């Protein structure tokens, strides 16, 4: 294994462990945020080093495409948490993209096992592709419903804890909801006025 390969494995192990901790630890705590930073660094490191490994295909291949997609998924999960935007959806987006990035990481682990374990290593390109795709689908089938259930329960617990520590959260949420309702009513009124003017002056 090359030096790049060792660094890639180190970042991968770091991301797998820290990602699992992030998923199962209480959300919104200092510990959660620090583990999240470790996970992001691990994901950045493993994907950047993955883009530097050409042993399998001799050039740019499908695993490099997946590395770019993984980087995009991590970015899509981190940016909303940093910016708190969009105001009413940032938490859901953060959870969804970060958990999906971890699901992709586990799928990549399955593919790595297929490639490196001699006892199950496929001997043909078609079999290799079938085993990698099959393993990834298996991870998705198992992990997808877990993410969906976790989104409901985890975010509900987080919001309950946030509301308990800061009662103003509920007030702000209600205010935001009222502002959106007023804006919608104002827009609808403008449309109705325009239609009335058009019928009577047109």
N, CA, C and O of each residue as an XYZ file, in Angstrom:
808
protein
N       0.842     -1.189      0.000
C       0.000      0.000      0.000
C       0.881      1.245      0.000
O       1.880      1.300      0.717
N       0.519      2.233     -0.793
C       1.293      3.461     -0.886
C       0.992      4.372      0.306
O       0.086      4.112      1.098
N       1.785      5.454      0.409
C       1.551      6.425      1.479
C       0.168      7.048      1.362
O      -0.508      7.268      2.367
N      -0.250      7.332      0.131
C      -1.585      7.893     -0.090
C      -2.648      6.894      0.374
O      -3.659      7.281      0.962
N      -2.413      5.619      0.107
C      -3.346      4.591      0.534
C      -3.470      4.527      2.044
O      -4.575      4.391      2.568
N      -2.342      4.625      2.758
C      -2.382      4.612      4.215
C      -3.161      5.812      4.754
O      -3.975      5.676      5.668
N      -2.904      6.980      4.180
C      -3.614      8.190      4.618
C      -5.109      8.047      4.336
O      -5.942      8.443      5.151
N      -5.438      7.484      3.185
C      -6.839      7.265      2.811
C      -7.530      6.346      3.825
O      -8.647      6.624      4.259
N      -6.870      5.271      4.191
C      -7.445      4.341      5.160
C      -7.609      5.008      6.522
O      -8.624      4.805      7.188
N      -6.626      5.801      6.944
C      -6.696      6.475      8.237
C      -7.885      7.444      8.290
O      -8.633      7.473      9.266
N      -8.041      8.226      7.236
C      -9.178      9.144      7.180
C     -10.499      8.364      7.141
O     -11.486      8.781      7.747
N     -10.512      7.251      6.440
C     -11.733      6.446      6.334
C     -12.152      5.901      7.695
O     -13.322      5.984      8.071
N     -11.195      5.345      8.427
C     -11.497      4.813      9.756
C     -11.992      5.919     10.676
O     -12.939      5.728     11.438
N     -11.341      7.082     10.598
C     -11.758      8.221     11.407
C     -13.190      8.631     11.095
O     -13.976      8.904     12.003
N     -13.531      8.676      9.801
C     -14.875      9.093      9.400
C     -15.927      8.056      9.806
O     -17.023      8.418     10.233
N     -15.593      6.775      9.674
C     -16.556      5.726     10.043
C     -16.878      5.786     11.532
O     -18.042      5.701     11.921
N     -15.843      5.932     12.369
C     -16.056      5.953     13.816
C     -16.761      7.239     14.248
O     -17.761      7.192     14.964
N     -16.236      8.385     13.811
C     -16.834      9.658     14.226
C     -18.239      9.824     13.653
O     -19.110     10.403     14.304
N     -18.465      9.319     12.440
C     -19.798      9.411     11.850
C     -20.821      8.624     12.638
O     -21.944      9.089     12.833
N     -20.450      7.430     13.098
C     -21.357      6.623     13.917
C     -21.677      7.336     15.223
O     -22.819      7.323     15.683
N     -20.662      7.958     15.819
C     -20.880      8.705     17.061
C     -21.828      9.874     16.821
O     -22.740     10.116     17.612
N     -21.608     10.593     15.731
C     -22.471     11.733     15.392
C     -23.922     11.296     15.218
O     -24.838     11.978     15.676
N     -24.127     10.173     14.565
C     -25.484      9.696     14.306
C     -26.226      9.330     15.581
O     -27.426      9.578     15.695
N     -25.511      8.734     16.554
C     -26.186      8.192     17.730
C     -26.069      9.063     18.971
O     -26.774      8.829     19.953
N     -25.195     10.061     18.948
C     -25.053     10.940     20.113
C     -26.175     11.971     20.132
O     -26.840     12.201     19.122
N     -26.380     12.593     21.300
C     -27.356     13.671     21.401
C     -26.973     14.814     20.479
O     -25.804     15.189     20.399
N     -27.947     15.361     19.790
C     -27.690     16.410     18.808
C     -27.676     17.785     19.476
O     -28.366     18.026     20.466
N     -26.868     18.674     18.902
C     -26.814     20.044     19.379
C     -25.873     20.293     20.527
O     -25.754     21.430     20.983
N     -25.195     19.264     21.014
C     -24.269     19.424     22.135
C     -22.889     19.813     21.613
O     -22.611     19.719     20.418
N     -22.030     20.251     22.532
C     -20.650     20.577     22.163
C     -19.948     19.327     21.634
O     -19.198     19.392     20.661
N     -20.199     18.190     22.285
C     -19.591     16.930     21.854
C     -20.035     16.581     20.434
O     -19.225     16.151     19.613
N     -21.312     16.767     20.154
C     -21.833     16.497     18.814
C     -21.136     17.369     17.768
O     -20.755     16.887     16.701
N     -20.975     18.639     18.079
C     -20.341     19.550     17.121
C     -18.880     19.184     16.878
O     -18.406     19.230     15.743
N     -18.163     18.820     17.950
C     -16.752     18.453     17.768
C     -16.613     17.154     16.993
O     -15.746     17.048     16.125
N     -17.443     16.169     17.286
C     -17.419     14.922     16.529
C     -17.817     15.175     15.073
O     -17.305     14.529     14.159
N     -18.731     16.116     14.872
C     -19.109     16.478     13.512
C     -17.938     17.056     12.741
O     -17.768     16.766     11.557
N     -17.135     17.865     13.400
C     -15.947     18.427     12.745
C     -14.945     17.326     12.400
O     -14.343     17.335     11.327
N     -14.775     16.380     13.324
C     -13.874     15.255     13.045
C     -14.384     14.468     11.843
O     -13.602     14.058     10.985
N     -15.696     14.258     11.783
C     -16.281     13.521     10.664
C     -16.066     14.254      9.344
O     -15.698     13.640      8.343
N     -16.292     15.541      9.342
C     -16.120     16.319      8.107
C     -14.672     16.284      7.637
O     -14.411     16.111      6.447
N     -13.730     16.447      8.560
C     -12.312     16.372      8.195
C     -11.988     14.994      7.632
O     -11.277     14.876      6.634
N     -12.513     13.950      8.277
C     -12.280     12.595      7.774
C     -12.834     12.398      6.371
O     -12.179     11.807      5.513
N     -14.051     12.900      6.143
C     -14.668     12.757      4.824
C     -13.901     13.547      3.762
O     -13.701     13.064      2.647
N     -13.481     14.743      4.105
C     -12.687     15.530      3.157
C     -11.385     14.813      2.828
O     -11.001     14.708      1.663
N     -10.707     14.321      3.866
C      -9.432     13.647      3.650
C      -9.558     12.381      2.841
O      -8.761     12.147      1.932
N     -10.554     11.548      3.154
C     -10.667     10.276      2.436
C     -11.084     10.486      0.982
O     -10.647      9.744      0.102
N     -11.922     11.485      0.722
C     -12.347     11.714     -0.656
C     -11.257     12.378     -1.498
O     -11.091     12.054     -2.674
N     -10.522     13.300     -0.896
C      -9.410     13.930     -1.637
C      -8.345     12.890     -1.962
O      -7.826     12.860     -3.078
N      -8.016     12.035     -0.991
C      -7.017     10.999     -1.277
C      -7.561      9.955     -2.246
O      -6.799      9.370     -3.016
N      -8.884      9.714     -2.216
C      -9.474      8.784     -3.185
C      -9.280      9.296     -4.612
O      -9.096      8.509     -5.540
N      -9.322     10.609     -4.780
C      -9.106     11.197     -6.105
C      -7.655     11.075     -6.566
O      -7.351     11.338     -7.730
N      -6.760     10.677     -5.663
C      -5.345     10.520     -5.996
C      -4.946      9.062     -6.209
O      -3.776      8.773     -6.463
N      -5.902      8.141     -6.108
C      -5.610      6.718     -6.240
C      -6.125      6.222     -7.588
O      -7.317      6.328     -7.878
N      -5.228      5.680     -8.409
C      -5.598      5.240     -9.759
C      -5.256      3.771     -9.997
O      -5.283      3.293    -11.132
N      -4.930      3.054     -8.907
C      -4.462      1.683     -9.070
C      -5.509      0.780     -9.715
O      -5.172     -0.085    -10.523
N      -6.776      0.977     -9.361
C      -7.814      0.035     -9.786
C      -8.128      0.159    -11.275
O      -8.237     -0.846    -11.979
N      -8.275      1.402    -11.753
C      -8.686      1.608    -13.145
C      -7.579      2.185    -14.023
O      -7.727      2.251    -15.243
N      -6.480      2.600    -13.416
C      -5.395      3.184    -14.203
C      -5.659      4.606    -14.630
O      -4.864      5.178    -15.375
N      -6.751      5.194    -14.182
C      -7.123      6.558    -14.535
C      -8.381      6.941    -13.791
O      -8.776      6.281    -12.830
N      -9.002      8.007    -14.240
C     -10.223      8.487    -13.598
C     -11.342      7.472    -13.828
O     -11.643      7.123    -14.969
N     -11.961      6.997    -12.734
C     -12.969      5.946    -12.839
C     -14.209      6.246    -12.034
O     -14.352      7.343    -11.495
N     -15.110      5.284    -11.946
C     -16.380      5.508    -11.250
C     -16.221      5.829     -9.765
O     -17.023      6.578     -9.208
N     -15.198      5.271     -9.120
C     -15.003      5.585     -7.706
C     -14.600      7.043     -7.503
O     -14.886      7.630     -6.460
N     -13.932      7.630     -8.506
C     -13.595      9.039     -8.418
C     -14.854      9.905     -8.546
O     -14.986     10.929     -7.875
N     -15.763      9.484     -9.406
C     -17.046     10.185     -9.531
C     -17.794     10.137     -8.202
O     -18.348     11.144     -7.760
N     -17.810      8.970     -7.570
C     -18.478      8.824     -6.282
C     -17.818      9.686     -5.201
O     -18.496     10.205     -4.314
N     -16.500      9.834     -5.280
C     -15.798     10.692     -4.319
C     -16.243     12.144     -4.471
O     -16.441     12.844     -3.478
N     -16.398     12.593     -5.709
C     -16.880     13.962     -5.947
C     -18.305     14.139     -5.451
O     -18.639     15.168     -4.864
N     -19.145     13.140     -5.683
C     -20.527     13.200     -5.186
C     -20.557     13.227     -3.661
O     -21.373     13.927     -3.060
N     -19.659     12.457     -3.040
C     -19.588     12.436     -1.588
C     -19.185     13.800     -1.030
O     -19.744     14.262     -0.035
N     -18.217     14.436     -1.676
C     -17.812     15.779     -1.251
C     -18.978     16.759     -1.369
O     -19.184     17.599     -0.493
N     -19.739     16.643     -2.461
C     -20.894     17.511     -2.633
C     -21.946     17.281     -1.567
O     -22.571     18.226     -1.086
N     -22.140     16.025     -1.198
C     -23.128     15.681     -0.178
C     -22.720     16.241      1.189
O     -23.558     16.762      1.925
N     -21.443     16.131      1.519
C     -20.955     16.680      2.786
C     -21.128     18.193      2.806
O     -21.575     18.759      3.803
N     -20.773     18.848      1.697
C     -20.935     20.307      1.613
C     -22.398     20.705      1.768
O     -22.709     21.679      2.454
N     -23.300     19.950      1.129
C     -24.726     20.243      1.213
C     -25.263     20.059      2.627
O     -26.277     20.657      2.988
N     -24.586     19.233      3.435
C     -25.008     19.056      4.821
C     -24.400     20.072      5.774
O     -25.017     20.431      6.777
N     -23.198     20.536      5.468
C     -22.507     21.450      6.373
C     -22.935     22.903      6.169
O     -23.102     23.636      7.144
N     -23.110     23.320      4.941
C     -23.432     24.728      4.663
C     -24.707     25.182      5.380
O     -24.703     26.255      5.982
N     -25.803     24.402      5.338
C     -26.988     24.857      6.086
C     -26.750     24.999      7.588
O     -27.303     25.897      8.223
N     -25.926     24.113      8.157
C     -25.638     24.200      9.593
C     -24.816     25.441      9.918
O     -24.994     26.040     10.978
N     -23.926     25.830      9.026
C     -23.109     27.034      9.241
C     -23.917     28.312      9.082
O     -23.796     29.245      9.875
N     -24.744     28.337      8.040
C     -25.453     29.565      7.682
C     -26.829     29.692      8.318
O     -27.407     30.778      8.351
N     -27.373     28.537      8.843
C     -28.748     28.500      9.343
C     -29.734     28.946      8.264
O     -30.741     29.593      8.551
N     -29.430     28.595      7.047
C     -30.293     28.901      5.907
C     -30.512     27.638      5.083
O     -29.601     26.821      4.952
N     -31.717     27.467      4.523
C     -32.901     28.317      4.691
C     -33.434     28.258      6.113
O     -33.303     27.237      6.790
N     -34.031     29.344      6.563
C     -34.346     29.524      7.972
C     -35.214     28.415      8.546
O     -35.006     27.996      9.685
N     -36.183     27.933      7.775
C     -37.117     26.952      8.306
C     -36.798     25.519      7.886
O     -37.525     24.592      8.242
N     -35.700     25.331      7.121
C     -35.394     23.984      6.629
C     -33.947     23.578      6.822
O     -33.569     22.475      6.427
N     -33.126     24.427      7.415
C     -31.691     24.124      7.464
C     -31.396     22.859      8.269
O     -30.513     22.083      7.904
N     -32.132     22.649      9.364
C     -31.853     21.501     10.215
C     -32.170     20.194      9.495
O     -31.409     19.229      9.574
N     -33.307     20.173      8.792
C     -33.674     18.974      8.034
C     -32.652     18.678      6.950
O     -32.276     17.522      6.756
N     -32.197     19.701      6.243
C     -31.202     19.499      5.181
C     -29.871     19.025      5.760
O     -29.219     18.141      5.205
N     -29.484     19.618      6.872
C     -28.238     19.207      7.519
C     -28.289     17.723      7.875
O     -27.370     16.965      7.566
N     -29.375     17.324      8.528
C     -29.505     15.922      8.930
C     -29.532     15.000      7.717
O     -28.842     13.980      7.690
N     -30.333     15.361      6.710
C     -30.514     14.487      5.557
C     -29.197     14.257      4.811
O     -28.840     13.114      4.526
N     -28.484     15.325      4.496
C     -27.277     15.175      3.678
C     -26.121     14.550      4.458
O     -25.335     13.791      3.892
N     -26.011     14.859      5.740
C     -24.941     14.252      6.520
C     -25.182     12.757      6.683
O     -24.254     11.961      6.538
N     -26.416     12.370      6.983
C     -26.707     10.943      7.117
C     -26.544     10.219      5.781
O     -26.074      9.082      5.749
N     -26.924     10.861      4.690
C     -26.730     10.236      3.379
C     -25.250     10.101      3.043
O     -24.840      9.123      2.417
N     -24.447     11.080      3.456
C     -23.002     10.965      3.216
C     -22.430      9.784      3.996
O     -21.533      9.092      3.513
N     -22.950      9.555      5.200
C     -22.468      8.413      5.981
C     -22.929      7.097      5.369
O     -22.188      6.114      5.365
N     -24.145      7.083      4.857
C     -24.640      5.890      4.170
C     -23.758      5.576      2.960
O     -23.427      4.417      2.708
N     -23.383      6.613      2.218
C     -22.478      6.416      1.092
C     -21.118      5.906      1.531
O     -20.486      5.115      0.831
N     -20.669      6.364      2.698
C     -19.387      5.899      3.236
C     -19.436      4.397      3.544
O     -18.487      3.669      3.254
N     -20.537      3.945      4.127
C     -20.673      2.517      4.428
C     -20.762      1.707      3.135
O     -20.215      0.608      3.048
N     -21.447      2.250      2.139
C     -21.505      1.575      0.839
C     -20.106      1.476      0.226
O     -19.759      0.460     -0.377
N     -19.303      2.536      0.383
C     -17.928      2.507     -0.118
C     -17.097      1.475      0.643
O     -16.225      0.831      0.062
N     -17.363      1.318      1.933
C     -16.665      0.300      2.719
C     -16.971     -1.094      2.179
O     -16.080     -1.938      2.081
N     -18.235     -1.331      1.831
C     -18.615     -2.622      1.249
C     -17.857     -2.843     -0.058
O     -17.336     -3.932     -0.301
N     -17.798     -1.810     -0.899
C     -17.074     -1.923     -2.167
C     -15.594     -2.200     -1.935
O     -14.977     -2.972     -2.669
N     -15.029     -1.568     -0.915
C     -13.609     -1.776     -0.598
C     -13.355     -3.213     -0.165
O     -12.339     -3.809     -0.523
N     -14.280     -3.760      0.603
C     -14.143     -5.156      1.025
C     -14.184     -6.088     -0.180
O     -13.421     -7.050     -0.269
N     -15.096     -5.782     -1.108
C     -15.205     -6.595     -2.326
C     -13.898     -6.563     -3.118
O     -13.468     -7.578     -3.667
N     -13.276     -5.394     -3.170
C     -12.051     -5.238     -3.954
C     -10.858     -5.933     -3.300
O     -10.023     -6.508     -3.998
N     -10.767     -5.888     -1.964
C      -9.521     -6.271     -1.294
C      -9.511     -7.663     -0.663
O      -8.439     -8.233     -0.455
N     -10.681     -8.218     -0.358
C     -10.690     -9.533      0.294
C     -10.575    -10.618     -0.770
O     -11.490    -10.774     -1.579
N      -9.477    -11.373     -0.794
C      -9.257    -12.353     -1.875
C     -10.354    -13.405     -1.974
O     -10.682    -13.844     -3.076
N     -10.922    -13.816     -0.854
C     -11.906    -14.902     -0.878
C     -13.166    -14.545     -1.646
O     -13.829    -15.427     -2.192
N     -13.509    -13.243     -1.696
C     -14.731    -12.846     -2.401
C     -14.460    -11.921     -3.579
O     -15.392    -11.437     -4.220
N     -13.193    -11.676     -3.863
C     -12.854    -10.747     -4.951
C     -13.325    -11.314     -6.281
O     -12.956    -12.435     -6.633
N     -14.137    -10.563     -7.033
C     -14.626    -11.065     -8.330
C     -13.502    -11.133     -9.352
O     -12.556    -10.347     -9.304
N     -13.614    -12.081    -10.280
C     -12.560    -12.295    -11.268
C     -12.839    -11.599    -12.595
O     -11.947    -11.499    -13.437
N     -14.043    -11.124    -12.790
C     -14.381    -10.440    -14.039
C     -14.924     -9.052    -13.736
O     -15.411     -8.779    -12.639
N     -14.829     -8.181    -14.740
C     -15.326     -6.823    -14.568
C     -16.816     -6.768    -14.318
O     -17.279     -5.975    -13.498
N     -17.577     -7.604    -15.015
C     -19.029     -7.621    -14.839
C     -19.407     -8.075    -13.436
O     -20.293     -7.499    -12.805
N     -18.729     -9.109    -12.954
C     -19.015     -9.592    -11.603
C     -18.613     -8.555    -10.559
O     -19.305     -8.367     -9.558
N     -17.493     -7.887    -10.800
C     -17.061     -6.825     -9.891
C     -18.128     -5.742     -9.792
O     -18.508     -5.335     -8.694
N     -18.612     -5.273    -10.949
C     -19.634     -4.222    -10.960
C     -20.910     -4.693    -10.274
O     -21.533     -3.942     -9.522
N     -21.294     -5.937    -10.535
C     -22.519     -6.472     -9.940
C     -22.418     -6.544     -8.423
O     -23.374     -6.224     -7.717
N     -21.258     -6.963     -7.921
C     -21.086     -7.097     -6.470
C     -21.043     -5.729     -5.791
O     -21.611     -5.546     -4.714
N     -20.371     -4.777     -6.424
C     -20.303     -3.427     -5.847
C     -21.681     -2.786     -5.830
O     -22.100     -2.229     -4.815
N     -22.391     -2.866     -6.964
C     -23.729     -2.274     -7.037
C     -24.688     -2.984     -6.085
O     -25.480     -2.343     -5.394
N     -24.607     -4.319     -6.056
C     -25.470     -5.075     -5.154
C     -25.232     -4.741     -3.694
O     -26.176     -4.589     -2.919
N     -23.966     -4.627     -3.325
C     -23.643     -4.265     -1.946
C     -24.131     -2.869     -1.587
O     -24.629     -2.642     -0.484
N     -23.986     -1.935     -2.525
C     -24.445     -0.563     -2.282
C     -25.961     -0.510     -2.151
O     -26.492      0.201     -1.298
N     -26.659     -1.268     -3.005
C     -28.122     -1.316     -2.910
C     -28.568     -1.907     -1.575
O     -29.536     -1.448     -0.969
N     -27.845     -2.932     -1.129
C     -28.167     -3.546      0.161
C     -28.034     -2.531      1.286
O     -28.898     -2.443      2.159
N     -26.947     -1.765      1.261
C     -26.744     -0.732      2.282
C     -27.857      0.303      2.212
O     -28.374      0.743      3.239
N     -28.225      0.692      0.983
C     -29.286      1.675      0.831
C     -30.637      1.174      1.310
O     -31.391      1.916      1.939
N     -30.943     -0.078      1.017
C     -32.228     -0.660      1.431
C     -32.323     -0.745      2.951
O     -33.379     -0.491      3.531
N     -31.213     -1.102      3.589
C     -31.209     -1.199      5.051
C     -31.150      0.190      5.694
O     -31.868      0.472      6.653
N     -30.283      1.052      5.152
C     -30.055      2.342      5.788
C     -31.089      3.404      5.484
O     -31.328      4.285      6.309
N     -31.717      3.337      4.298
C     -32.690      4.355      3.915
C     -33.833      4.503      4.905
O     -34.086      5.608      5.385
N     -34.536      3.407      5.226
C     -35.616      3.520      6.224
C     -35.122      3.961      7.595
O     -35.837      4.654      8.320
N     -33.900      3.564      7.958
C     -33.354      3.988      9.246
C     -33.161      5.501      9.272
O     -33.420      6.146     10.288
N     -32.704      6.068      8.150
C     -32.541      7.513      8.059
C     -33.890      8.207      8.171
O     -34.020      9.213      8.868
N     -34.895      7.667      7.482
C     -36.227      8.281      7.508
C     -36.802      8.281      8.927
O     -37.339      9.289      9.387
N     -36.682      7.139      9.614
C     -37.189      7.073     10.993
C     -36.381      7.985     11.906
O     -36.933      8.679     12.760
N     -35.071      7.973     11.715
C     -34.217      8.810     12.546
C     -34.483     10.283     12.361
O     -34.377     11.059     13.312
N     -34.831     10.684     11.138
C     -35.126     12.095     10.876
C     -36.296     12.557     11.723
O     -36.258     13.646     12.296
N     -37.344     11.733     11.807
C     -38.520     12.122     12.581
C     -38.207     12.165     14.078
O     -38.489     13.158     14.748
N     -37.621     11.081     14.598
C     -37.412     10.990     16.037
C     -36.275     11.878     16.519
O     -36.395     12.541     17.549
N     -35.169     11.894     15.777
C     -33.999     12.664     16.213
C     -34.281     14.152     16.197
O     -33.960     14.853     17.157
N     -34.877     14.646     15.121
C     -35.153     16.077     15.032
C     -36.224     16.488     16.032
O     -36.187     17.601     16.558
N     -37.182     15.595     16.301
C     -38.207     15.916     17.293
C     -37.582     16.052     18.687
O     -37.907     16.973     19.436
N     -36.680     15.121     19.023
C     -36.010     15.202     20.332
C     -35.154     16.451     20.420
O     -35.130     17.122     21.452
N     -34.449     16.767     19.334
C     -33.580     17.951     19.337
C     -34.397     19.216     19.536
O     -34.026     20.074     20.337
N     -35.513     19.343     18.812
C     -36.329     20.542     18.922
C     -36.965     20.634     20.309
O     -37.104     21.730     20.853
N     -37.353     19.490     20.886
C     -37.914     19.511     22.230
C     -36.873     19.989     23.243
O     -37.179     20.790     24.126
N     -35.643     19.490     23.108
C     -34.579     19.908     24.022
C     -34.223     21.373     23.808
O     -33.944     22.091     24.768
N     -34.231     21.821     22.552
C     -33.913     23.214     22.247
C     -34.991     24.138     22.801
O     -34.686     25.201     23.342
N     -36.247     23.734     22.665
C     -37.351     24.538     23.178
C     -37.308     24.607     24.700
O     -37.587     25.656     25.281
N     -36.959     23.493     25.352
C     -36.886     23.473     26.815
C     -35.791     24.402     27.333
O     -35.959     25.051     28.365
N     -34.674     24.462     26.616
C     -33.563     25.313     27.051
C     -33.749     26.763     26.642
O     -33.155     27.660     27.241
N     -34.579     27.001     25.615
C     -34.815     28.357     25.119
C     -36.269     28.477     24.691
O     -36.582     28.236     23.525
N     -37.177     28.848     25.614
C     -38.597     28.930     25.263
C     -38.879     29.887     24.122
O     -39.917     29.788     23.467
N     -37.967     30.810     23.882
C     -38.172     31.754     22.787
C     -38.162     31.103     21.423
O     -38.612     31.696     20.443
N     -37.636     29.851     21.351
C     -37.609     29.157     20.071
C     -39.019     28.987     19.526
O     -39.278     29.243     18.350
N     -39.942     28.543     20.410
C     -41.321     28.346     19.972
C     -41.924     29.647     19.497
O     -42.625     29.684     18.485
N     -41.648     30.736     20.239
C     -42.175     32.040     19.842
C     -41.638     32.458     18.488
O     -42.385     32.958     17.646
N     -40.329     32.253     18.272
C     -39.741     32.634     16.986
C     -40.315     31.802     15.854
O     -40.584     32.319     14.770
N     -40.506     30.487     16.109
C     -41.082     29.639     15.077
C     -42.489     30.088     14.725
O     -42.862     30.121     13.553
N     -43.283     30.441     15.763
C     -44.645     30.909     15.513
C     -44.615     32.217     14.732
O     -45.410     32.414     13.813
N     -43.695     33.111     15.098
C     -43.574     34.381     14.400
C     -43.197     34.171     12.941
O     -43.757     34.803     12.046
N     -42.242     33.278     12.712
C     -41.845     32.977     11.333
C     -43.020     32.426     10.538
O     -43.230     32.800      9.385
N     -43.789     31.529     11.165
C     -44.946     30.949     10.486
C     -45.974     32.011     10.151
O     -46.551     32.006      9.063
N     -46.207     32.941     11.106
C     -47.167     34.011     10.857
C     -46.682     34.932      9.745
O     -47.471     35.371      8.909
N     -45.379     35.225      9.736
C     -44.840     36.078      8.678
C     -45.028     35.449      7.311
O     -45.384     36.134      6.352
N     -44.785     34.112      7.216
C     -44.983     33.443      5.934
C     -46.445     33.442      5.532
O     -46.763     33.568      4.349
N     -47.363     33.296      6.530
C     -48.791     33.308      6.223
C     -49.222     34.682      5.721
O     -49.988     34.783      4.763
N     -48.727     35.747      6.369
C     -49.076     37.104      5.956
C     -48.545     37.399      4.559
O     -49.241     38.000      3.740
N     -47.296     36.970      4.283
C     -46.733     37.184      2.958
C     -47.539     36.473      1.888
O     -47.774     37.024      0.812
N     -47.971     35.232      2.184
C     -48.777     34.487      1.221
C     -50.108     35.172      0.977
O     -50.572     35.263     -0.160
N     -50.734     35.663      2.075
C     -52.009     36.358      1.923
C     -51.831     37.651      1.134
O     -52.684     38.005      0.320
N     -50.709     38.368      1.376
C     -50.448     39.612      0.650
C     -50.263     39.345     -0.840
O     -50.779     40.072     -1.689
N     -49.504     38.269     -1.139
C     -49.298     37.924     -2.551
C     -50.605     37.534     -3.221
O     -50.870     37.920     -4.360
N     -51.427     36.761     -2.502
C     -52.711     36.357     -3.071
C     -53.606     37.567     -3.294
O     -54.317     37.644     -4.296
N     -53.569     38.526     -2.343
C     -54.371     39.742     -2.500
C     -53.926     40.556     -3.691
O     -54.750     41.115     -4.415
N     -52.605     40.626     -3.898
C     -52.098     41.379     -5.046
C     -52.556     40.751     -6.353
O     -52.898     41.455     -7.303
N     -52.559     39.421     -6.397
C     -53.023     38.734     -7.599
C     -54.499     39.014     -7.840
O     -54.908     39.248     -8.977
N     -55.311     38.992     -6.767
C     -56.744     39.231     -6.911
C     -57.031     40.652     -7.363
O     -57.913     40.879     -8.192
N     -56.283     41.618     -6.815
C     -56.464     43.009     -7.223
C     -56.105     43.181     -8.689
O     -56.806     43.864     -9.436
N     -54.992     42.546     -9.101
C     -54.584     42.631    -10.500
C     -55.640     42.057    -11.418
O     -55.941     42.622    -12.470
N     -56.208     40.914    -11.008
C     -57.247     40.308    -11.827
C     -58.478     41.200    -11.906
O     -59.094     41.304    -12.967
N     -58.854     41.855    -10.785
C     -60.025     42.733    -10.768
C     -59.801     43.919    -11.697
O     -60.683     44.271    -12.480
N     -58.616     44.539    -11.610
C     -58.316     45.678    -12.472
C     -58.325     45.282    -13.926
O     -58.804     46.021    -14.786
N     -57.778     44.086    -14.197
C     -57.750     43.623    -15.566
C     -59.129     43.424    -16.137
O     -59.356     43.732    -17.308
N     -60.079     42.909    -15.335
C     -61.433     42.661    -15.824
C     -62.216     43.952    -16.046
O     -63.014     44.059    -16.978
N     -61.971     44.932    -15.170
C     -62.801     46.118    -15.232
C     -62.201     47.249    -16.050
O     -62.935     48.120    -16.516
N     -60.899     47.261    -16.236
C     -60.265     48.336    -16.978
C     -59.702     47.876    -18.298
O     -59.292     48.683    -19.133
N     -59.685     46.526    -18.486
C     -59.082     46.009    -19.699
C     -60.000     46.162    -20.910
O     -59.633     45.770    -22.017
